[in-house]
Amino acid sequence: MQTNKLAIKTRHNLKDLRKRQIQTNKLTILTIDDSEIVRKQLMEMLCEIKGVEWVKAAECAEEGLELALTLKPMLVILDLSMPYTSGVEIIPKLKQISPSPVLIVLTNYSDSIYQEHCINLGADYFLDKSLEFLRISDITKNILNDNVN
């Protein structure tokens, strides 16, 4: 079964996001990726978006999960392939955080089997790192717009 990556359904709870948006008037973001280059590119791109309060970065799944539990970001951008613990392993743990963050999987493993598995575990978006990187900006802006309206 082939799924169109551009039409992935979103499961995030906009009501929770709206509450947090009203409280802070800003979007908080955590990136979890072992590539320093990717983390830097994400930080530069996301910090330019009006309405983004902060972007924090973690270089491994364990650090990312710890930061997510402490900081409770509204948006998490997660790579799948990392040393020690894969991003797949922490998806359910990230989605148990209350309120649950919007979760974007950004990976080079773009096969439909990975996509389906991540969505079933709770990922809201699944993006191919080499083809859809710039969609992160659009998704972030859409989240901010949904929260304002």
N, C-alpha and C positions, 0 to 999 in steps of 0.2 A: 504494500500500500504506500503510494507516494503522497507525501504531504507538502503543500506549498508553504515554504518558509515565510513568505510574505503575508500569509493569511493565518498565522498561528493565533489561536484564540488566547485571550488574556484572562487570567484567573484572579488577578490582584483585586483586593477589596478597596475600591475607590472611596468608600465611606471612611475607612480607617485613615487612608491617605489624606482625605479632606480635613479630618479632625487635626491631624498632625500639621498639615499645611497651614491651617488657620492659626494654630498655636505658634508656629515658627515663621510663617510666611516665606519659608525657604525649603528647598529640597536637599536632603542629605544623602550622600552616595558613598558606597564602599566598593572598591575594585579589588578583586582577588585574582592575581595572575602572577606566575613565576617569572615572566619576561619583564625585565626592567623597561625595555623599549615600549612595550604595550602599555604598561602602567603609566609611563610618562605621557604617551600619546593620549590616553584616556583622560588623564588629569588635565592636560592642556586643552583638550576639546571641551570637556565638561565644565571647566572653570570659566569658560567664555560665555556660557549660557546664563542669561539673566534669570534669577530665581534659584540658582544653585548656591546653597549656603556653604557647604564644604564637600570636598572629595578626599577621602582617606584611602590608603592603599595597603594591601597585604601581599606578601610574596609567596605564601603557601596557604593551604586550606585550613590548617590548624590555627594559624595567626588570624586568618580571615574570620573564622567562626568565633574566635575569642573577641575580636573587635566588634563583630556584628552583635554578639550578646551584650556587650558593654555599651556600644554607641547607639544601637537600634536604628540603623539607617533606613531610609524610606525606599532606597533603590540599591540593589547589589548586582554587580556585574562580575560573573564568575567564569573562569577558564576550567576546562575539564581535566586536562593533562598537567599535573603538577607532581613534584616529588613527594614521596611518603603517602600522602592521602590525596585521592583524586577529588575533583570538584563534585563528581556524581555522588560521592559518599556523604557530602555535607548538605546537599540540596534539601533533604527532608528536615534536617536540623535547622537550617536557615528558615524554612517555612513554618517551623514551630514557634519562632520568635513572635511575641505579641507586642504590637501589631505586626503582622507579617509583611516583610518587604516585597516590593516588586523584584522579581529575580530574572535577570537576563543571562543566559548562558552564551558566552562568546568563545568559540572554539574552532580549531582546525579540523576536528573530527565531525564533519558535517553529514555523515551518512544518516539516512532516515531512521535506522535502528537506534542510533544515539539520540536523535531528536525525539523520537517517540518515547524512549525511556525517560529522558529528562523532563519532558512535559508531564508524563505520568507521575513522576516524583514530585512535581510541583513547580517546575520552571514556568515562568510566564511567557518568555520569549526564548528562541533558540536561533542564534545567528552564526553564520559562517564567518570566521575571523578575516579571511582573505577577500571575501566578496561583499560582506555586509557590515563592515566595521563602522562606516559612517552613519548607518541607520541608528546607532546608539544615540547620536545627537537628536535625531527626529523623535525617537521614542521618549527620550528625556523631556523634550519640549512638549510632546503630547501629554505626558504625565502632568507636567506643570500646568498646561492649559486645562486639562480635565479638572484639576484641583482648584483652579481659579473660577471656572464656570459653575 
